[in-house]
Structure formats: C-alpha cells, structure tokens
Amino acid sequence: MKIAELELLAVLSKLPDDAALSTEEAAVLLRVSPSTLSKMRMPGHPVQGPVFIQGGSKGASGSNQRVTYLVGDI
C-alpha cells in the first residue's frame, strides 16, 4: 500500500457512518482495487460487495450514474 493510500485510509476510518464515499475511496477502505469493487456490484458475481447507492442526473443510466457507498455499510 502506498503512503498516500495509508494517509487516506486514516482519514476515511474517522468519518461518520453516514458519510458518502466514492468507489475509489471505498476501495481504499476495503483494501481492494476500484475495479474489483466495481465487479462486485455486478449481479451474479460470486462475491457481493457492500451496499451501494447509484444515482445520477435525470435520464442517466448504466455507467453514467454515480455510485457511492456509506461508511456504515462498509
């Protein structure tokens, strides 16, 4: 793990349970790659990841939607 990731991990671990994290931030907290976390969101993946919130601008669908994770769900 890189020093910057360790520093980010220290900050993220102090956030309240209702704080929203990006895929990249959640991946650091879970110590997996963002790509792995994205794959874990796919239906039928053998290992399901944490609960996530998906949303975006009106009319957005698929990869255009922003994904966030709540610290309490991780």
MARMI-604338 format. One line per field, with one value per residue: residue in three letters; y, x, z of N, C-alpha, C in turn; residue number from 1. Coordinates in steps of 0.1 Angstrom, whole numbers. Layout:
# MARMI-604338
res	c(ALA,...) $
nv	c(Y,...) $
nu	c(X,...) $
nw	c(Z,...) $
cav	c(Y,...) $
cau	c(X,...) $
caw	c(Z,...) $
cv	c(Y,...) $
cu	c(X,...) $
cw	c(Z,...) $
n	c(NUM,...) $
//
This chain:
# MARMI-604338
res	c(MET,LYS,ILE,ALA,GLU,LEU,GLU,LEU,LEU,ALA,VAL,LEU,SER,LYS,LEU,PRO,ASP,ASP,ALA,ALA,LEU,SER,THR,GLU,GLU,ALA,ALA,VAL,LEU,LEU,ARG,VAL,SER,PRO,SER,THR,LEU,SER,LYS,MET,ARG,MET,PRO,GLY,HIS,PRO,VAL,GLN,GLY,PRO,VAL,PHE,ILE,GLN,GLY,GLY,SER,LYS,GLY,ALA,SER,GLY,SER,ASN,GLN,ARG,VAL,THR,TYR,LEU,VAL,GLY,ASP,ILE) $
nv	c(-12,22,52,75,63,50,73,84,63,65,89,83,63,77,89,97,73,79,92,97,78,77,53,48,58,40,16,19,19,-7,-21,-31,-31,-4,-15,-41,-37,-25,-47,-64,-53,-62,-81,-115,-119,-138,-130,-107,-72,-44,-27,-3,30,42,67,95,122,133,110,96,65,32,31,59,67,79,62,56,49,42,49,34,12,-2) $
nu	c(8,5,20,3,-22,-23,-25,-49,-66,-64,-78,-103,-112,-120,-144,-179,-206,-226,-214,-207,-189,-168,-163,-135,-126,-139,-128,-102,-106,-117,-95,-92,-90,-104,-115,-121,-141,-160,-167,-178,-202,-218,-246,-249,-222,-198,-189,-204,-203,-203,-233,-245,-251,-267,-270,-277,-277,-309,-323,-300,-283,-270,-235,-233,-242,-236,-219,-220,-209,-219,-202,-209,-220,-199) $
nw	c(0,-8,6,4,2,26,43,34,42,69,73,62,79,101,96,99,101,82,61,27,3,-26,-52,-54,-30,-12,-20,-11,16,20,11,-15,-51,-71,-94,-87,-68,-84,-100,-81,-78,-98,-109,-100,-95,-79,-53,-34,-31,-7,3,-20,-34,-62,-85,-105,-129,-142,-163,-168,-172,-165,-168,-166,-142,-109,-83,-49,-16,17,47,70,58,49) $
cav	c(0,34,62,83,54,49,86,84,52,70,99,76,55,86,95,91,62,84,98,90,76,73,39,48,59,28,6,21,15,-21,-26,-38,-22,1,-24,-53,-32,-24,-61,-69,-47,-69,-92,-128,-120,-148,-123,-94,-62,-37,-20,10,39,45,77,104,132,128,103,89,51,24,37,73,70,79,52,60,39,49,43,25,-1,-8) $
cau	c(0,13,19,-9,-33,-24,-29,-63,-72,-65,-88,-116,-116,-126,-156,-191,-213,-235,-205,-207,-176,-167,-158,-121,-124,-144,-118,-91,-111,-118,-82,-93,-89,-117,-120,-127,-153,-170,-171,-186,-216,-225,-254,-243,-208,-197,-187,-212,-197,-212,-245,-241,-262,-265,-278,-271,-286,-321,-322,-288,-284,-258,-222,-234,-247,-226,-220,-215,-210,-219,-191,-216,-223,-186) $
caw	c(0,-9,17,2,5,41,49,31,50,83,73,60,91,112,91,105,93,71,51,14,-3,-40,-54,-52,-15,-6,-23,-2,30,19,6,-28,-62,-76,-105,-80,-62,-95,-104,-70,-79,-109,-105,-103,-91,-67,-41,-35,-23,2,-3,-27,-38,-75,-90,-114,-134,-147,-176,-168,-169,-166,-163,-164,-129,-99,-73,-36,-5,30,56,78,51,46) $
cv	c(12,43,70,76,52,61,87,74,58,81,92,69,63,92,89,81,67,92,90,90,73,59,38,49,46,17,7,16,0,-28,-35,-27,-16,-8,-36,-49,-30,-38,-67,-64,-54,-80,-105,-130,-129,-141,-109,-84,-55,-30,-7,18,43,56,87,115,125,122,95,74,44,31,52,77,69,69,57,49,47,41,32,11,-8,-15) $
cu	c(9,10,6,-21,-35,-29,-44,-71,-74,-76,-102,-121,-122,-139,-168,-198,-221,-227,-205,-193,-177,-162,-143,-118,-128,-134,-106,-94,-112,-105,-84,-92,-103,-124,-127,-140,-164,-175,-180,-200,-224,-233,-248,-229,-207,-195,-194,-205,-207,-223,-240,-254,-258,-275,-270,-281,-298,-319,-309,-290,-271,-246,-222,-238,-236,-229,-213,-217,-211,-209,-197,-219,-210,-181) $
cw	c(0,3,16,5,20,48,46,39,64,84,72,72,102,108,98,96,82,61,38,8,-18,-40,-50,-37,-8,-8,-14,12,30,15,-6,-39,-66,-86,-98,-74,-72,-99,-94,-70,-90,-104,-109,-99,-79,-54,-42,-26,-13,-5,-9,-31,-52,-80,-99,-119,-141,-161,-177,-166,-170,-160,-162,-150,-119,-88,-60,-26,8,39,65,72,47,59) $
n	c(1,2,3,4,5,6,7,8,9,10,11,12,13,14,15,16,17,18,19,20,21,22,23,24,25,26,27,28,29,30,31,32,33,34,35,36,37,38,39,40,41,42,43,44,45,46,47,48,49,50,51,52,53,54,55,56,57,58,59,60,61,62,63,64,65,66,67,68,69,70,71,72,73,74) $
//
